[in-house]
Amino acid sequence: MKNQRQIILGSQERDQLKRYSNAGVRSARLINRAKVILCLDESEEGPACTQEEAARRGGVSRQTVNTAKRDFLAAGSVGEFLRRKRRETPPVPAKVTGEVEARVIAMACGEPPPGRCRWTLVLLAEECVGRGYIGSISHTRVGTLLKKHNCALT
């Protein structure tokens, strides 16, 4: 029975990792991870490097070697290992929600405030903040929002 911490690559997997690491048009992080896995391979093509040697050859830290090894063993395939993980949530939540967008559009399509003949982007932004729809919003963001929904100020 093979050790769960051992990396033994087949010839196709090894070729795929070699092609990936020699392409030069990929993410440097992913190329380094591919090089580390090639170094740690314990198949018949040669003995595996030590973690220190793999770190030196890959130009990474020993912790990166450990992380790459763990991720490779957890991945279902070489392709999955070499893909970047997609972010589940944005780094900063969106400030303008669908509800705010709807209120801005409704305001822009409605009657302007008393004493005004039409809505302006600055006036819409000030009114959104004044009515408490949002804490702050710029007139350029209001313009972008209206353009996105093909709403024109008349």
BELCOR-V40561 format. One record per pair of residues at least 6 apart in sequence whose C-alpha atoms are under 8 Angstrom apart, sorted by the first residue. I is the first residue (numbers start at 1). J is the second residue. D is the distance in whole Angstrom. If there is no record, write none. Layout:
# BELCOR-V40561
i->[I;I]
j->[J;J]
d->[D;D]
This chain:
# BELCOR-V40561
i->[4;5;6;6;7;7;7;7;7;7;7;8;8;8;9;9;9;10;13;14;16;17;17;17;17;18;18;18;20;20;20;21;21;21;21;22;30;32;32;32;33;33;33;34;35;35;36;36;36;36;36;36;36;37;37;37;39;39;39;40;40;40;40;40;41;41;41;42;51;51;51;52;54;55;55;55;55;71;72;72;75;96;100;100;101;103;104;104;104;105;105;107;108;108;108;109;111;112;112;113;118;118;119;119;120;121;121;121;121;122;122;124;124;125;125;125;125;125;126;128;128;129;129;129;146]
j->[73;73;41;42;37;40;41;42;43;69;73;41;42;43;41;42;43;43;78;38;78;34;35;38;78;34;35;38;26;31;34;31;32;34;35;31;82;58;59;60;58;65;68;82;57;58;54;55;57;58;65;68;69;68;69;72;48;49;54;48;49;50;51;54;47;48;49;48;62;65;66;62;65;61;62;64;65;81;78;81;81;134;133;134;145;133;124;128;142;146;151;124;119;124;153;153;118;118;119;119;153;154;153;154;153;139;140;142;143;138;139;139;142;136;137;138;139;142;137;134;137;135;136;137;152]
d->[8;7;8;7;8;6;5;6;8;8;7;5;5;5;6;7;6;8;6;7;8;6;7;7;8;8;8;8;8;7;7;5;7;6;6;8;6;5;7;7;8;8;6;7;8;6;6;7;8;6;6;7;8;7;7;8;6;6;6;5;5;7;8;7;7;5;8;5;6;7;8;6;7;5;5;8;6;7;7;6;5;8;6;7;7;8;7;7;8;7;7;7;6;7;7;8;8;5;5;8;8;7;7;8;7;5;7;6;6;8;5;7;7;8;6;6;5;6;8;6;8;6;6;7;7]
